[in-house]
Amino acid sequence: MLATDCPRCGAPSPIHVGAQALDCASCRTRSPVPPAVRARLDAADQALAKVDMRQRQFGQRTRWLITHAWIRVGIFGCLTAVLTVPFVGLAWIGVALAMEQRGLEVRDLVFLMPCAAPLLLMLLAGGIGLAAVRRRAQRLREACAADPPRVPGAPAGCHVCGGPVSPDGTDPIARCGYCGADNVVTPDVMARAGARRSRSLDELEAHLREHADAAGRGMRRLQLTLFGFASLAPMLGFCGGCCAAWSITGIDTEPNLEVEYFWSDGPDPSTRCVGYVDWREEGQARIRRPDIGHCGNSHPEMVPDAELPPMFSVDTLVGRRMRQYRGDTFQEGVVLRVHGELDGRNRAIVLVDTEHGPREREMMPTCLCEPRPAP
């Protein structure tokens, strides 16, 4: 609410840019506008005249947005839900694959992270987007809200020039008769906006330049918020989920001694390589034999328990001299230690002989082979 001191009693009295007299509600007198105040009002009036009146009025889309903000929130919610469907499918595929292998266990939560994290981040981004859309719509209404009446029964004040604004029936938007600006005249919106506004004559001219086109700027920002979140949330959710999963699965733990390994045929009769049991069920086991040249990508094979070769745990490999084949060549070194990961898999740290000297390399146990011991 724009106000200046009453020249008689000194109480703050409301005034607007086109005011010809000053009406004081405290001493109930009407007096001419003081010359100093009049000069400031004239300067503000000139600044107002330089702003296109159309910038102070709501277009059809802005008027619809203010009166039907809940529909815009609903549209954004539906758009977020549609964009989330692929991520729900991705998470469901991860759960199905985990349960197909050995049933869903606690350690499978890390395995599911690449599938589930994008969905979680998408939902989080959608929630933030919905809150931003609602907040932006509320700020738009408050930026264009009329100043609440100082006393019951008095007209509201234009948010641009301070002139009187009277509601037209049940329409939540009314137009100022002096500057032509549209104002939101809903009581609750005016009350929230009025509690934040406090302007003096010294601030009036700057206020007019900054806020005379608040409706247009607010609408543009709201549109950018809507489409920005809708466009970026899927990509950010997927990238963020993959980064989180990659970070978590890289955490070292104690070796998982429950994983069963066995010796399988190597690339030649003099070599044997490491295979492992994927899971057991009803007298059968699904095993994976090493696929030389395609480390870790072997195909599963169902074998009865009675036909399984002797098993050993991963710590048996420590201290052995092992090879990792890459086509017709291989790297060779001593297994220094083994460790687990949060997804239940194991890794071996091998001191490999290179042309630059020994170097530590992390390898999957199922990528390792060794010469067969002499009979």
Residue pairs with C-beta under 8 A, 6 or more apart in sequence:
1 14
1 147
1 148
1 150
1 157
1 162
1 194
1 197
1 198
1 199
2 14
2 15
2 16
2 147
2 157
2 162
2 199
2 201
2 204
3 12
3 13
3 14
3 15
3 200
4 12
4 13
4 15
4 22
4 34
4 37
4 201
5 11
5 12
5 13
6 12
6 13
6 22
6 24
6 26
6 27
6 29
6 31
7 22
7 31
7 34
8 24
8 27
8 29
8 31
9 24
9 26
9 27
9 29
11 24
11 25
11 26
11 27
13 22
13 23
13 24
13 25
13 26
14 23
14 25
14 150
14 157
14 162
15 22
15 33
15 37
15 41
15 162
16 157
16 158
16 161
16 162
16 163
16 164
16 178
17 41
17 44
17 45
17 48
17 161
17 162
17 163
17 178
17 179
17 204
18 41
18 45
18 161
18 163
18 178
19 33
19 41
19 162
20 33
21 30
21 31
21 32
21 33
22 30
22 31
22 32
22 33
22 34
22 37
23 29
23 30
24 30
24 31
25 150
25 151
33 41
37 201
40 201
40 202
40 204
40 205
41 201
41 204
43 205
44 161
44 201
44 204
44 205
44 208
47 205
47 208
47 209
48 160
48 161
48 179
48 208
48 212
51 208
51 209
51 212
51 213
52 213
53 179
53 180
53 181
55 212
55 213
55 215
55 216
56 160
56 179
56 180
56 181
56 182
56 212
56 213
56 215
57 175
57 180
57 181
57 182
57 215
58 66
58 144
58 173
58 182
58 215
59 216
59 219
61 219
62 140
62 215
62 216
62 218
62 219
63 173
63 182
65 72
65 137
65 140
65 219
65 222
66 137
66 140
66 141
66 144
66 172
66 173
66 184
67 172
67 173
69 134
69 137
69 138
69 141
72 133
72 137
72 222
72 226
73 130
73 133
73 134
73 137
76 129
76 130
76 133
76 226
76 229
76 230
77 126
77 130
79 230
80 122
80 126
80 129
80 130
80 229
80 230
80 233
81 126
83 122
83 126
83 230
83 233
83 234
84 119
84 122
84 123
84 126
86 234
87 118
87 119
87 122
87 234
87 237
87 238
88 119
90 115
90 118
90 119
91 112
91 115
91 116
91 118
91 119
93 115
94 111
94 112
94 114
94 115
94 116
95 104
95 112
95 115
98 104
98 105
98 108
98 111
98 112
101 278
101 279
102 278
102 279
105 344
107 342
107 343
107 344
108 343
108 344
110 245
110 248
110 249
110 341
110 342
110 343
110 344
111 343
111 344
113 241
113 244
113 245
113 248
113 249
114 241
114 242
114 245
116 241
117 240
117 241
117 242
117 244
117 245
118 237
118 238
118 240
118 241
118 242
119 237
119 241
120 237
120 241
121 236
121 237
121 238
121 240
121 241
122 233
122 234
122 237
124 237
125 229
125 232
125 233
125 236
125 237
126 229
126 233
128 229
129 225
129 226
129 229
129 230
129 233
132 225
132 229
133 222
133 225
133 226
133 229
136 218
136 221
136 222
136 225
137 222
139 218
140 214
140 215
140 218
140 219
140 222
141 184
141 186
141 189
142 184
142 189
142 192
142 193
142 196
143 159
143 193
143 211
143 214
143 215
143 218
144 159
144 182
144 183
144 184
144 214
144 215
144 218
145 159
145 183
145 184
145 185
145 186
145 189
145 190
145 192
145 193
145 194
146 156
146 157
146 158
146 159
146 165
146 174
146 183
146 184
146 185
146 190
147 156
147 157
147 158
147 159
147 162
147 190
147 193
147 194
147 197
148 156
148 157
148 187
148 190
148 191
148 193
148 194
149 155
149 156
149 157
155 164
155 165
155 166
156 164
156 165
156 166
156 167
156 174
156 183
156 185
156 190
157 163
157 164
157 165
158 164
158 165
158 176
158 178
158 179
158 181
158 183
159 181
159 183
159 193
159 211
159 214
160 176
160 179
160 181
160 208
160 211
160 212
161 176
161 178
161 179
161 181
161 208
163 176
163 177
163 178
163 179
164 176
164 177
165 174
165 175
165 176
165 177
165 183
165 185
166 174
167 174
167 185
168 174
172 184
172 185
172 186
172 189
173 182
173 183
173 184
173 185
174 182
174 183
174 185
175 181
175 182
175 183
176 182
176 183
181 212
182 215
184 190
199 207
248 342
249 341
249 342
249 343
250 341
251 341
251 342
252 339
252 340
252 341
252 347
253 339
253 340
253 341
253 342
254 339
254 340
255 313
255 314
255 315
255 338
255 339
255 340
255 346
256 314
256 340
256 344
256 345
256 346
257 313
257 314
257 315
259 276
259 277
259 313
259 314
259 344
259 345
259 346
260 276
260 277
260 311
260 312
260 313
261 274
261 275
261 276
261 277
261 311
261 312
261 313
261 314
261 316
261 317
261 365
261 366
262 274
262 275
262 276
262 277
262 287
262 308
262 309
262 310
262 311
262 312
263 272
263 273
263 274
263 275
263 309
263 310
264 272
264 273
264 274
264 275
264 289
264 290
264 309
265 272
265 273
265 289
266 272
266 273
266 290
266 292
266 369
266 372
267 273
267 292
267 325
267 369
269 372
270 371
270 372
271 323
271 369
271 370
271 371
271 372
272 369
272 370
272 371
272 372
273 289
273 290
273 292
273 366
273 368
273 369
273 370
274 290
274 317
274 365
274 366
274 367
274 368
274 369
275 287
275 288
275 289
275 290
275 298
275 366
276 287
276 288
276 365
276 366
277 285
277 286
277 287
277 308
277 311
278 285
278 286
278 287
278 288
278 300
279 285
279 286
280 286
280 305
283 304
283 305
284 302
284 303
284 304
284 305
285 302
285 303
285 304
285 305
285 308
286 300
286 301
286 302
286 303
287 300
287 301
287 303
287 308
288 298
288 299
288 300
288 301
288 366
289 298
289 301
290 298
290 366
290 367
290 369
291 297
291 298
291 299
292 325
292 369
293 325
293 326
293 327
295 324
295 325
295 363
295 364
295 366
295 367
296 364
296 366
296 367
298 366
314 338
314 346
314 348
314 365
315 338
317 335
317 338
317 348
317 365
317 368
318 335
318 336
318 337
318 338
319 334
319 335
320 334
320 335
320 370
321 332
321 333
321 334
321 335
321 370
322 332
322 333
322 334
322 335
322 348
322 350
322 368
322 369
322 370
323 330
323 331
323 332
323 368
323 369
323 370
324 330
324 331
324 332
324 350
324 361
324 363
324 367
324 368
324 369
325 369
330 369
331 350
331 352
331 353
331 354
331 361
332 352
332 353
333 350
333 351
333 352
333 353
333 358
333 361
334 350
334 351
335 348
335 349
335 350
335 368
336 349
336 350
336 351
336 360
337 348
337 349
338 346
338 347
338 348
338 349
338 365
339 346
339 347
339 349
340 346
340 347
341 347
345 364
346 364
346 365
347 362
347 363
347 364
347 365
348 362
348 363
348 364
348 365
348 368
349 360
349 361
349 362
349 363
350 360
350 361
350 362
350 363
350 368
351 358
351 359
351 360
351 361
352 358
352 359
352 360
352 361
